[in-house]
Amino acid sequence: MTLTQLKYIVAVDKHRHFATAADKSYVTQPTLSMQIHKLEDELGVILFDRSKSPVVPTEIGEKVLDQARIVLNEARKISDIVQFQEESLSGTFRVGVIPTVAPYLVPRFLHSFLTAHPDVELVFEESLTATILDGLESDELDAGIIATPVKNAHIYTEDLYVEPFAGYLSKSHPLVEKELLSVDDLEQTNIWLLNEGHCFRDQTVKICKEATRKRGSEIEFRSGNLETLKKLVEQNYGMTLLPWTATKYSDHNSSEAIIKEFSEPVPCRKVRLAYGRKHLKENILKEFRESIIRSLPEKLLNADQQMVIE
């Protein structure tokens, strides 16, 4: 039995397809299949039901896979112990970031962090929350930046900042005449939203929930990217909501759209740093978090008079 064989069966379980698992493991399918057959022969059991599509683990296969993940996680810690000594700040640090945070937060702290810690290799993966949590659970990620609570005893979170929502309105929108928006205003208009799976979409829907139920407003789903929604607004179509950090990359005097903040209590989201419970990279994690905090304006560190949408 080898660690490589264990990696292959975990890959097959993850992708539920031998060819895809081989591709993601950077080997040919015959190589992966041969190694899994060898492992099955050695153990004297069948790990996968190959008659089904997608392929699924057998009952004994599920138990073997659970243990394989534990073995692989523990094996990774051997190199971590050497690489991430108490006095050392070096090595690879893998971070998952949700798409509505990544382009607006990472540029704020990346340069200063890498300047202060040139021996740390940061690897960012832009993913939805569910994928990031899976990555933390499987130890494929060292940390995640998310904007929803976590109900998992194996994952810890620390608050980073509280971020207000802001309206992004076309020039001809009736709400542009208001100095500040209120949550009640949102019942008067359709709002462009992200596709399902984005926590920012879910939070926007929660803000609009009561108004939508009362007025029967139509909600339109168009994109997985905030920048695309902004472009729709700039083409004189309706409005959308943006995280406050996204507005800092927009021109308040744009000829195509207007940014409007909310009156108190301001609807906002809480952005969190998530990481695994057993963590050998506390030194990097601590510096990473502090670097983020130092990059933020005071506005985002003060949650007074704000309405957190979870």
Protein Blocks (a to p, Z undefined) as FASTA:
>chain_A
ZZklmmmmmmmmmnopaklmmmmnopafklmmmmmmmmmmmnopafbdfkbccddddfkl
mmmmmmmmmmmmmmmmmmmmmmmgfkbcedjddddddfklmmmmmmmmmmmmmmmmmmbc
cddddddfklmmmmmmnopafbdcdfbdcddfkbccddfbdcdddddddfklmklmpmbd
cfklmmmpccddddehiaklmmmmmmmmmmmmmnopacddfbfcfklmmmmmmnopajad
ddfklmmmccfkbckbccdddddddddddddddddfbdcklmmmmmmmmmmmmmpcfklm
pcghiacdZZ
